[in-house]
Structure formats: C-alpha cells, structure tokens
Amino acid sequence: MGEAKAVSHQDGFARSPCPESETESEEVARPAESSARSVLFGAARNISFGILGFAILFASWYLMWASGLVNRDLVPRPDEIFFRLVHDFAASGLAWDVLASVQRVLTGMVIGMALAIPAGIALAWYPVLGRIFQPVINSFRAIPPIALSPLVIVYLGIGEVARASILVYAAFFTSLIVIYEAVSAIEEIYIRAARVVGATETEIFRKIVIPLLVPNLFVALRLTLGVCWGTLVAAELLAADRGLGAVIQNAGNYFVIPDIYVGLVCIGAIALAMDAIIRKAMAVVVNWQERVER
Amino acid sequence: MMREADSAPIEFRSVSKYYGSGPLRHVVFDDLSLTIGENEFVAIVGGSGCGKTTLLNMAAGFTRPNSGTVLVHGEEVEGAGRDRGVVFQQYAVFPWLSVRQNIEFPLNLKCCKLDRAAKDRIVEHYLATTGLKRFENALPKALSGGMKQRVAIARAYAANPQILLMDEPFAALDAQSRGIMQEVLQKITAEERKAAVFITHSVEEAIYLADRIVVMAQRPAIFSEVITVPFGKNRTADMRLANEFIDLRRHIEGQLKH
C-alpha cells in the first residue's frame, strides 16, 4: 500500500507541482445537477408507475365485481362511483363539502404545527424539559383523537371550534414528536464547526439548527397531513352538516353506498394531491440534501 | 518573570483524562506534557484509540482534562474559540450552503462582521489557495470528499485563527486525493505560518507535513518519542523518495508496532 501511494504522488508531481491545476483530473465535482430532461423523464416515469398502481386496483375491483364473489347490490362498480362523483359535484354541492374539509384539515394542521414547532425545539434543546415531558407526551400521543370527541362535546359543544380542536390535537402530537426527534438528532459536528469559528448560541440556533430542521419540517408536514385526514371523519362526527366526513356519515345513515365511496375517494385523492405538492416543494427548498437513488 | 512556554500557542501541562471511576475507570492518558511553539506544525501519530483525538479535543475546548491544564497562549482553555480553527475528520461542511457561503460563514458572525469588500477579499483568497474557485457556487453534495475538506480548510483559515487543529482530516480520502490534499495543506501552511496540531494515522503524511512528530504509544498512552523532522519548510512531493525520508518513516513505523 505504501508503494502504491508513493507511485501516485510521483505521478501527481510529474504532471504538475501546483495543486490547483490537478483538481480537474483528480477530484472533478460531479455535474451540479442531472440534466433537466432526465428529471422530466424521471417524473413521467414515477407518474406512470403510480397510474399503473391505480389501474391494477380498479381492474381487480372490477374483476371481483364481475366474478360475483361480492354482493353486487352492496358493492358498486368503479365506474358507477365515478359517475356518482361527477353527479355529486354537479348536483349536490360536493365541492362545498370538499372545501369545508380541506379548510378544517389546513386549519388544524397550521395551528397544531405552529404550537408543535416551538414546543418540540424547546424539548430537544433543553434536555431536562425533554426528560420531564416525554412520558406525558407519549401517553397523550397514544390516545386516538376520536376517543376525545365525547369530552370535546361536553367542553366545547358541537361547533366549528370543537371540530378544529380535535384536528389541532392530532396535528400537535404528530408533528411534536417529529420535530423533537429531528432537533435531538442534529449532528454535533455542525454545531461544533460553527462554535469554533465564534458563533454564539443564538447564531448556532439561527444558522445551523433551523436550516437542518427544514427537511424535517416537510416530513412533519406530510405525516401530520396524513393523520389530519385520518382524524377528519372523527372531527366531522360532531354534527357537521358539511364536509367529507358528513357526506360519508349521511350516506351511511341513508344507505346510499356509492356516496360512501365518493366520500372516501375524495379524501384519498385530495390527500394524494397535497402530499405530492409537499414533496415537490421539499425537492425545491431542500435541494441541498443528498438523495440516495435506488 | 515569564518562562518562554507561558506564551506558547499551545501547552499541555501534565494533562490526564479518564472515563468512569473505581475499578471500571479507563485511563486514556496520564500526565502528558507537550508544548507547541510559534509557527510550529506538530503531527501526532499513533494507533486507533490511543487518545490522539481526545488530546486535540482538549485543545479545541470540546472536552476538559481530569487533571492538568491546557494553555493557549498562556491562558487556560475554557471552551471553543475563534483563535483555534478546527478541521474535523468527518466532513463538517454545511450541506445547505454553497462552497462560497461556507467559507464566508465565519465572516458573517456577529463577533467579527466585515464589510463586503474585506469579506470578498478573504473569500477570494482562500478560494484560490485551495483551488475551489471554479466550484464556488456548488453545493457540497456535488463535491468529492477531498473537495469538501478543501472547503473545511478554507473555512477554518477564513476565521483567521492563531492555531489550527486538524483531526485526521484526510483519513477518509483515497490515496490519490490524499496526496493532493497534503500538497494543498503544505502550501497553505507554508504561506500562513500558524501553529498547527495535525493528527494522523499515516507516518508518511506526518513526515511530509510536520516540523515535529509526536509518536503516541497505546495503553498506557504516552509519548514514546518526539522527533524533529530534519527538512525545511519548503517541501516537495518527491522528497518522499529520499533515503532520509524513508529511513525516518521506517523508524517511526517500527515504534508504532511496539
């Protein structure tokens, strides 16, 4: 090994004694970014794979229906649901339900995360706080938000505030844990590297902790979004007259099975779209992250 | 009356470090003393786990000795400080900042704000010395390991420390980039003339770069030998092939085997 090294140095020296001029041959930086075309191709490929997944789902659904294994009176065909969806948008104001639900999810998410971010940072930054409150938080986190609805009705009634509070609860505990873990996991090496050049604690927080937290905020956002949509129906059980949860509830009460599916499809589709938007935004904002391609 | 050592850039005065207590106490090293002089480049070589990094971390202010003192220019080390630049083994380049912004980082802090022109002058200088000019706007993810360490070195120098502490900065590099980085560092230290402590596994690297080599033995960690390297400040890559170099290398490698 020693020999190999000696040879390489000799080699390097023969070409040029000046280190800078060697950068090109030895340590060329990888191209700053892959070409726009391959990015576009990658996106198109991912989308077509996604569509394939849905195609498989609907095809098997249709086959199940056609085979007669399921009761045809109780399980509608995919295309029936589609036409029902179009009908509901056009005739029964489904758009208002979608809007009401989206608004509730966003409100819950924004308030919940706005509370969780400073709380999570504080818990991780001051280990004593973390040790004191972590068990409390973990026990609260295990309580399904839907189990809170009776209490919420007693304390807050059945209005919009009551509904929002359940979503805020769900959003808060979901993102709190992500933020807490993210700040705890910040690599000491970056903090040291800043400290040795004279950064104050405030500067370390502002210039090191915050930038390193940003990718995890997106992770928290995605997880919270999922949990909020999952909790929405619970929140809309509190006598909501609008919203996708209400659509599902009412359809269930009146035994209009296609409408139940319409509500479910809307939740799935909107959650998928929101997640795609967040992922896109993350790829742009956190472009400095190394991504492992598999 | 002041002894000369009182104003030395770094002095380890009979420092000891151990972990745990009672029968479980693990002594890393006991009663070590070492003085690093003005403009002196000292390399510390030794096997894994002999306490080299702990020694450097004490000088950096990341950890304190259990007994003894570490003095920097006669003052006891209390914590990390801008007078001591550190280059780490792991790439501690900030991944969210471009090469230029990384080097500029120390110049944007409250303690040491500079005007635009002064800042640019310093950044341009170190971009040039480390051969990073063409990559100034690249993000670290696009750089190889050697390039990242150039950024780390440039950033450390940009803060204008009086002492440079380097903890196996090239350990993760392949032999070829390692050779190039040694030349980059050799050039920059010859220009800047700062006291430096350089930790390495590679005896060859130590001889090529250092004025003095401290050979650290393992368990109990002691300085088994302190060797003055008999070459001047201006060194070239091909001196590694000189008989004197090879003999010295063989001698130190022999020491490390014991």
HADDOCK unambig.tbl for C-alpha pairs under 7 A between the chains (distance, minus, plus):
assign (segid A and resid 5 and name CA) (segid B and resid 175 and name CA) 5.84 0.50 0.50
assign (segid A and resid 8 and name CA) (segid B and resid 176 and name CA) 5.92 0.50 0.50
assign (segid A and resid 9 and name CA) (segid B and resid 179 and name CA) 5.91 0.50 0.50
assign (segid A and resid 9 and name CA) (segid B and resid 237 and name CA) 6.52 0.50 0.50
assign (segid A and resid 10 and name CA) (segid B and resid 238 and name CA) 6.22 0.50 0.50
assign (segid A and resid 13 and name CA) (segid B and resid 237 and name CA) 6.33 0.50 0.50
assign (segid A and resid 19 and name CA) (segid B and resid 180 and name CA) 6.23 0.50 0.50
assign (segid A and resid 19 and name CA) (segid B and resid 183 and name CA) 6.40 0.50 0.50
assign (segid A and resid 19 and name CA) (segid B and resid 184 and name CA) 5.90 0.50 0.50
assign (segid A and resid 20 and name CA) (segid B and resid 130 and name CA) 6.84 0.50 0.50
assign (segid A and resid 20 and name CA) (segid B and resid 131 and name CA) 4.43 0.50 0.50
assign (segid A and resid 26 and name CA) (segid B and resid 177 and name CA) 6.79 0.50 0.50
assign (segid A and resid 27 and name CA) (segid B and resid 144 and name CA) 6.31 0.50 0.50
assign (segid A and resid 27 and name CA) (segid B and resid 147 and name CA) 6.98 0.50 0.50
assign (segid A and resid 29 and name CA) (segid B and resid 142 and name CA) 5.79 0.50 0.50
assign (segid A and resid 29 and name CA) (segid B and resid 143 and name CA) 4.86 0.50 0.50
assign (segid A and resid 29 and name CA) (segid B and resid 144 and name CA) 6.14 0.50 0.50
assign (segid A and resid 30 and name CA) (segid B and resid 142 and name CA) 5.29 0.50 0.50
assign (segid A and resid 30 and name CA) (segid B and resid 143 and name CA) 6.45 0.50 0.50
assign (segid A and resid 31 and name CA) (segid B and resid 142 and name CA) 6.89 0.50 0.50
assign (segid A and resid 32 and name CA) (segid B and resid 138 and name CA) 6.59 0.50 0.50
assign (segid A and resid 32 and name CA) (segid B and resid 142 and name CA) 5.73 0.50 0.50
assign (segid A and resid 189 and name CA) (segid B and resid 92 and name CA) 6.12 0.50 0.50
assign (segid A and resid 190 and name CA) (segid B and resid 92 and name CA) 5.86 0.50 0.50
assign (segid A and resid 190 and name CA) (segid B and resid 94 and name CA) 6.94 0.50 0.50
assign (segid A and resid 193 and name CA) (segid B and resid 92 and name CA) 6.48 0.50 0.50
assign (segid A and resid 195 and name CA) (segid B and resid 80 and name CA) 6.41 0.50 0.50
assign (segid A and resid 196 and name CA) (segid B and resid 80 and name CA) 5.28 0.50 0.50
assign (segid A and resid 196 and name CA) (segid B and resid 81 and name CA) 5.18 0.50 0.50
assign (segid A and resid 196 and name CA) (segid B and resid 82 and name CA) 5.38 0.50 0.50
assign (segid A and resid 196 and name CA) (segid B and resid 84 and name CA) 6.87 0.50 0.50
assign (segid A and resid 196 and name CA) (segid B and resid 85 and name CA) 6.22 0.50 0.50
assign (segid A and resid 196 and name CA) (segid B and resid 86 and name CA) 6.75 0.50 0.50
assign (segid A and resid 197 and name CA) (segid B and resid 81 and name CA) 6.65 0.50 0.50
assign (segid A and resid 197 and name CA) (segid B and resid 82 and name CA) 4.61 0.50 0.50
assign (segid A and resid 197 and name CA) (segid B and resid 85 and name CA) 6.75 0.50 0.50
assign (segid A and resid 197 and name CA) (segid B and resid 106 and name CA) 5.55 0.50 0.50
assign (segid A and resid 197 and name CA) (segid B and resid 159 and name CA) 6.04 0.50 0.50
assign (segid A and resid 198 and name CA) (segid B and resid 81 and name CA) 5.87 0.50 0.50
assign (segid A and resid 198 and name CA) (segid B and resid 82 and name CA) 4.92 0.50 0.50
assign (segid A and resid 198 and name CA) (segid B and resid 111 and name CA) 6.87 0.50 0.50
assign (segid A and resid 199 and name CA) (segid B and resid 109 and name CA) 6.17 0.50 0.50
assign (segid A and resid 288 and name CA) (segid B and resid 95 and name CA) 6.15 0.50 0.50
assign (segid A and resid 288 and name CA) (segid B and resid 96 and name CA) 5.20 0.50 0.50
assign (segid A and resid 288 and name CA) (segid B and resid 139 and name CA) 6.44 0.50 0.50
assign (segid A and resid 288 and name CA) (segid B and resid 141 and name CA) 6.64 0.50 0.50
assign (segid A and resid 290 and name CA) (segid B and resid 141 and name CA) 5.82 0.50 0.50
